[in-house]
Amino acid sequence: MQVIIVGAGVTGLATAYYLAADGHDVCVIDANTGPALGASYANGAQLSYSYVSPLAGPGVLPKVPPWLLRRDAPLRFKPSLDLDQWRWLIAFVMACTRERSNITTRQLLGLSFHSRALMHDFLATPEGLALDFGFATNGKLVVFSDRAEFDSARDRLGYQRELGCEQFALEPDAVRALEPALADPQSDLAKRMAGAIHTPSEEVGDCYQFCVGLERHLKARGVSFLYDHAVHGIALARPGGAAAGVATSNGDFTADAIILASGAASARLIRKLGVYLPVYPLKGYSLTAPAGAGMPQISITDAKKKIVYAPLIRGNTHRIRIAGMADIVGHKPDIDPERLDQLVLEAKHAFPNGAAGGYARATIDAWAGLRPATPRGTPILGTTPVPSLFVNVGQGALGWTLALGSGQVVADIVSGRTPQIPLDGLTLSCPS
């Protein structure tokens, strides 16, 4: 079968990998000049398979009004006349309950554990062994500044363990013994630390380097790539019929099946066919800097500031990736200098010796990307009301974590197989 995948990010490439393994003729089309130049390019680097707490949770709504009054808040909202923005926000508010959060966590863990198993299987193959993307199993610490929030997170460990997670609640002294960077007396994060949740099995990796290597392998397998081709429409075989191709800035292309894996842009494409996809972009920021003597060796998430710190080591190259923020400001991926300044400032306070050169602008690679999120936090995989048109979108901040699992699920559906995991809450018929 001829299959077109719209989007050359990590989810699109993962889908291409499994479809090619099934023997399909696969073409990946992307508006950028190469693979993984959108939300996959410089994400938080964490492969967070066990700690998948959704953004929509019972403790979020009380924080939103104070956040909206602060320019340095982890979440920023710019209202617009975009009805899809308001529709998404209303659904997000409705999802901020403990019951909904627990259901979402269970659904995400099923997909994330599947994705982890597939990643480990892939890394054992010759093509996986050949990839150098800074992969490491270094664990993860979620550091809390508020004692009540830490106690609440500790109380949830029992529920997480029932779902297969191996996590531990650590008091500050135990955290400092485990991660020397959090014993630095200059660290603001260390000073306000009330405790942390430690997940030893979590991993890190450079998503962009993974995608570059995977693209190289896919080309060798016969997968074709069309870059600089912005897709602006889905062609139907007849009005109201099945998807039969795509219209791009450089011509039209036909196929037996179309898969939308282009993040938030997918919602706009399918909307032209009268289908609402509950996906909206949350703009995130990151900076990547050469490692300093005080770079943490374990991936760290600052729960209060919603910022992650991940060590990336490839050969003799040691870097630190700092990522965070969620701006609901529309579809433009441009960098807001004020937000970047804030991220640099937070990094200096949390780990003053984490980057060589003291986070000097000349040494930093800055990035902003549009993370495609659903209100509940669960991705949307598989069929749509339009025959032969499929979706693989909505992974949000977990795109790197869920990529291989999402890719195989969609490949299974396209190939007519039953996916290996339950899809409750992960399809368009169970909207987020």
VENRA-V390202 format. One record per residue. N is the residue number from 1. RES is the residue in one letter. SS is DSSP state (A for helix, B for strand, O for the rest). PHI is phi in whole degrees, -180 to 180 (none if undefined). PSI is psi in whole degrees, 0 to 359 (none if undefined). Layout:
((N/RES/SS/PHI/PSI) (N/RES/SS/PHI/PSI))
This chain:
((1/M/O/none/140) (2/Q/B/-86/125) (3/V/B/-127/131) (4/I/B/-106/130) (5/I/B/-110/122) (6/V/B/-93/108) (7/G/O/122/120) (8/A/O/-108/31) (9/G/O/-81/188) (10/V/A/-65/327) (11/T/A/-71/319) (12/G/A/-64/317) (13/L/A/-67/321) (14/A/A/-64/320) (15/T/A/-64/318) (16/A/A/-61/323) (17/Y/A/-61/313) (18/Y/A/-77/327) (19/L/A/-68/321) (20/A/A/-64/322) (21/A/A/-64/333) (22/D/O/-82/355) (23/G/O/92/11) (24/H/O/-78/155) (25/D/B/-89/107) (26/V/B/-112/135) (27/C/B/-127/126) (28/V/B/-104/128) (29/I/B/-119/134) (30/D/O/-147/147) (31/A/O/-76/340) (32/N/O/-83/178) (33/T/O/-88/356) (34/G/O/-169/184) (35/P/O/-75/151) (36/A/O/57/41) (37/L/O/-101/8) (38/G/O/-106/236) (39/A/O/-66/342) (40/S/O/-83/349) (41/Y/O/-68/309) (42/A/O/-140/54) (43/N/O/-73/190) (44/G/O/-70/353) (45/A/O/73/350) (46/Q/B/-81/132) (47/L/B/-97/88) (48/S/O/-96/77) (49/Y/O/-76/331) (50/S/O/-102/327) (51/Y/O/-99/87) (52/V/O/-115/32) (53/S/O/-55/122) (54/P/O/-70/153) (55/L/O/-61/321) (56/A/O/-78/103) (57/G/O/-142/169) (58/P/O/-66/340) (59/G/O/-94/1) (60/V/O/-81/312) (61/L/A/-57/318) (62/P/A/-63/337) (63/K/A/-83/339) (64/V/A/-63/311) (65/P/A/-57/314) (66/P/A/-63/323) (67/W/A/-61/318) (68/L/A/-67/341) (69/L/O/-92/354) (70/R/O/-114/132) (71/R/O/-75/343) (72/D/O/-101/14) (73/A/O/-69/152) (74/P/O/-67/337) (75/L/B/-120/133) (76/R/B/-131/138) (77/F/B/-126/129) (78/K/O/-119/104) (79/P/O/-66/148) (80/S/O/-142/180) (81/L/O/-87/10) (82/D/O/-75/110) (83/L/A/-64/328) (84/D/A/-65/326) (85/Q/A/-62/313) (86/W/A/-70/323) (87/R/A/-63/319) (88/W/A/-65/316) (89/L/A/-64/320) (90/I/A/-63/317) (91/A/A/-65/324) (92/F/A/-63/314) (93/V/A/-60/318) (94/M/A/-65/336) (95/A/O/-86/354) (96/C/O/-84/60) (97/T/O/-128/157) (98/R/A/-62/317) (99/E/A/-61/313) (100/R/A/-66/321) (101/S/A/-63/319) (102/N/A/-65/318) (103/I/A/-63/314) (104/T/A/-62/317) (105/T/A/-59/315) (106/R/A/-62/316) (107/Q/A/-65/318) (108/L/A/-67/321) (109/L/A/-65/323) (110/G/A/-59/317) (111/L/A/-73/321) (112/S/A/-70/321) (113/F/A/-65/322) (114/H/A/-63/318) (115/S/A/-65/320) (116/R/A/-63/316) (117/A/A/-61/320) (118/L/A/-67/322) (119/M/A/-62/315) (120/H/A/-65/322) (121/D/A/-63/316) (122/F/A/-63/318) (123/L/A/-67/344) (124/A/O/-88/352) (125/T/O/-83/162) (126/P/A/-57/318) (127/E/A/-69/325) (128/G/A/-69/319) (129/L/A/-63/332) (130/A/O/-81/347) (131/L/O/-83/132) (132/D/O/-115/101) (133/F/O/-133/26) (134/G/O/70/27) (135/F/O/-68/134) (136/A/B/-156/146) (137/T/O/-101/91) (138/N/O/-114/2) (139/G/O/79/175) (140/K/B/-145/140) (141/L/B/-117/125) (142/V/B/-101/111) (143/V/B/-98/128) (144/F/B/-106/140) (145/S/O/-98/343) (146/D/O/-110/126) (147/R/A/-62/320) (148/A/A/-64/320) (149/E/A/-68/322) (150/F/A/-64/315) (151/D/A/-62/321) (152/S/A/-64/318) (153/A/A/-64/322) (154/R/A/-66/322) (155/D/A/-64/333) (156/R/O/-82/353) (157/L/A/-61/325) (158/G/A/-61/316) (159/Y/A/-64/319) (160/Q/A/-64/319) (161/R/A/-64/323) (162/E/A/-59/331) (163/L/O/-91/0) (164/G/O/106/10) (165/C/O/-89/143) (166/E/O/-111/101) (167/Q/O/-137/155) (168/F/B/-137/140) (169/A/B/-91/126) (170/L/B/-119/135) (171/E/O/-76/162) (172/P/A/-53/319) (173/D/A/-62/320) (174/A/A/-69/325) (175/V/A/-65/315) (176/R/A/-63/324) (177/A/A/-68/327) (178/L/A/-79/319) (179/E/O/-126/100) (180/P/A/-57/332) (181/A/A/-63/338) (182/L/A/-94/10) (183/A/A/-104/2) (184/D/O/-69/118) (185/P/O/-65/346) (186/Q/O/-86/348) (187/S/O/-77/121) (188/D/A/-65/323) (189/L/A/-63/319) (190/A/A/-65/322) (191/K/A/-66/323) (192/R/O/-97/8) (193/M/O/-69/125) (194/A/O/-101/345) (195/G/B/157/176) (196/A/B/-152/153) (197/I/B/-101/124) (198/H/B/-107/127) (199/T/B/-118/98) (200/P/O/-64/335) (201/S/O/-85/355) (202/E/O/-70/158) (203/E/B/-130/168) (204/V/B/-135/163) (205/G/O/180/155) (206/D/O/-84/107) (207/C/A/-61/319) (208/Y/A/-62/313) (209/Q/A/-64/324) (210/F/A/-60/314) (211/C/A/-66/320) (212/V/A/-61/316) (213/G/A/-67/320) (214/L/A/-67/321) (215/E/A/-60/317) (216/R/A/-59/317) (217/H/A/-66/319) (218/L/A/-65/322) (219/K/A/-61/320) (220/A/A/-66/334) (221/R/O/-86/359) (222/G/O/100/2) (223/V/O/-72/134) (224/S/B/-100/153) (225/F/B/-130/133) (226/L/B/-120/106) (227/Y/O/-99/168) (228/D/O/59/30) (229/H/O/-120/95) (230/A/O/-79/120) (231/V/B/-83/124) (232/H/B/-120/5) (233/G/B/-170/154) (234/I/B/-107/124) (235/A/B/-87/137) (236/L/B/-105/150) (237/A/O/-62/328) (238/R/O/-161/162) (239/P/O/-54/125) (240/G/O/78/5) (241/G/O/-95/199) (242/A/O/-78/155) (243/A/B/-67/135) (244/A/B/-127/355) (245/G/B/171/186) (246/V/B/-132/150) (247/A/B/-104/127) (248/T/B/-124/174) (249/S/O/-68/349) (250/N/O/-127/33) (251/G/B/117/173) (252/D/B/-104/149) (253/F/B/-138/138) (254/T/B/-105/158) (255/A/O/-163/167) (256/D/O/-83/335) (257/A/B/-147/144) (258/I/B/-121/134) (259/I/B/-121/123) (260/L/B/-90/114) (261/A/O/-134/36) (262/S/O/-105/34) (263/G/O/62/220) (264/A/O/-63/334) (265/A/A/-64/335) (266/S/A/-62/323) (267/A/A/-63/321) (268/R/A/-70/324) (269/L/A/-66/312) (270/I/A/-75/338) (271/R/A/-63/330) (272/K/O/-64/342) (273/L/O/-99/9) (274/G/O/84/17) (275/V/O/-111/127) (276/Y/O/-91/124) (277/L/O/-111/114) (278/P/O/-76/66) (279/V/O/-128/132) (280/Y/B/-139/146) (281/P/B/-78/133) (282/L/B/-109/110) (283/K/B/-72/128) (284/G/B/-119/162) (285/Y/B/-126/153) (286/S/B/-149/159) (287/L/B/-136/144) (288/T/B/-123/128) (289/A/B/-136/155) (290/P/B/-62/141) (291/A/B/-67/143) (292/G/O/-104/178) (293/A/O/-63/335) (294/G/O/-101/21) (295/M/O/-68/133) (296/P/O/-64/148) (297/Q/O/-95/343) (298/I/O/-107/142) (299/S/B/-64/137) (300/I/B/-129/136) (301/T/B/-115/123) (302/D/B/-84/104) (303/A/O/-63/327) (304/K/O/-73/314) (305/K/O/-89/350) (306/K/O/59/46) (307/I/B/-126/138) (308/V/B/-109/149) (309/Y/B/-128/117) (310/A/B/-128/128) (311/P/B/-79/134) (312/L/B/-123/118) (313/I/B/-125/119) (314/R/B/-128/107) (315/G/O/62/236) (316/N/O/-92/5) (317/T/B/-96/117) (318/H/B/-115/123) (319/R/B/-134/160) (320/I/B/-118/133) (321/R/B/-107/124) (322/I/B/-117/125) (323/A/B/-143/149) (324/G/B/174/191) (325/M/B/75/150) (326/A/B/-140/102) (327/D/B/-105/120) (328/I/B/-95/84) (329/V/O/-132/14) (330/G/O/107/200) (331/H/O/-107/11) (332/K/O/-91/126) (333/P/O/-88/14) (334/D/O/-67/155) (335/I/O/-86/126) (336/D/O/-86/113) (337/P/A/-55/325) (338/E/A/-65/320) (339/R/A/-69/322) (340/L/A/-65/317) (341/D/A/-58/319) (342/Q/A/-65/320) (343/L/A/-65/318) (344/V/A/-61/316) (345/L/A/-63/317) (346/E/A/-62/320) (347/A/A/-65/318) (348/K/A/-62/321) (349/H/A/-72/319) (350/A/A/-73/313) (351/F/O/-136/80) (352/P/O/-59/335) (353/N/O/-111/21) (354/G/O/-76/335) (355/A/B/-125/139) (356/A/O/-65/138) (357/G/O/84/7) (358/G/O/64/34) (359/Y/O/64/32) (360/A/O/-62/140) (361/R/A/-57/327) (362/A/A/-66/341) (363/T/A/-103/358) (364/I/O/-103/136) (365/D/B/-98/114) (366/A/B/-99/150) (367/W/B/-153/150) (368/A/B/-136/140) (369/G/B/-144/158) (370/L/B/-100/103) (371/R/B/-82/120) (372/P/B/-78/110) (373/A/B/-118/148) (374/T/O/-100/160) (375/P/O/-59/319) (376/R/O/-83/336) (377/G/O/103/358) (378/T/O/-95/140) (379/P/O/-72/169) (380/I/B/-118/118) (381/L/B/-126/140) (382/G/B/104/220) (383/T/B/-75/162) (384/T/O/-130/173) (385/P/O/-64/345) (386/V/O/-93/116) (387/P/O/-55/142) (388/S/O/71/5) (389/L/B/-113/124) (390/F/B/-124/162) (391/V/B/-132/150) (392/N/B/-144/82) (393/V/B/-144/170) (394/G/O/89/18) (395/Q/B/-74/346) (396/G/A/60/227) (397/A/A/-75/355) (398/L/A/-104/20) (399/G/A/-58/316) (400/W/A/-67/319) (401/T/A/-65/316) (402/L/A/-94/2) (403/A/A/-59/307) (404/L/A/-69/320) (405/G/A/-63/316) (406/S/A/-63/318) (407/G/A/-63/317) (408/Q/A/-70/322) (409/V/A/-58/312) (410/V/A/-68/321) (411/A/A/-63/321) (412/D/A/-60/315) (413/I/A/-65/316) (414/V/A/-62/323) (415/S/O/-84/0) (416/G/O/84/16) (417/R/O/-100/158) (418/T/O/-81/125) (419/P/O/-58/156) (420/Q/O/-78/349) (421/I/O/-127/156) (422/P/O/-64/144) (423/L/O/-108/21) (424/D/O/-56/123) (425/G/O/79/2) (426/L/O/-114/16) (427/T/O/-127/167) (428/L/A/-70/335) (429/S/A/-75/346) (430/C/A/-119/70) (431/P/O/-61/146) (432/S/O/-81/none))
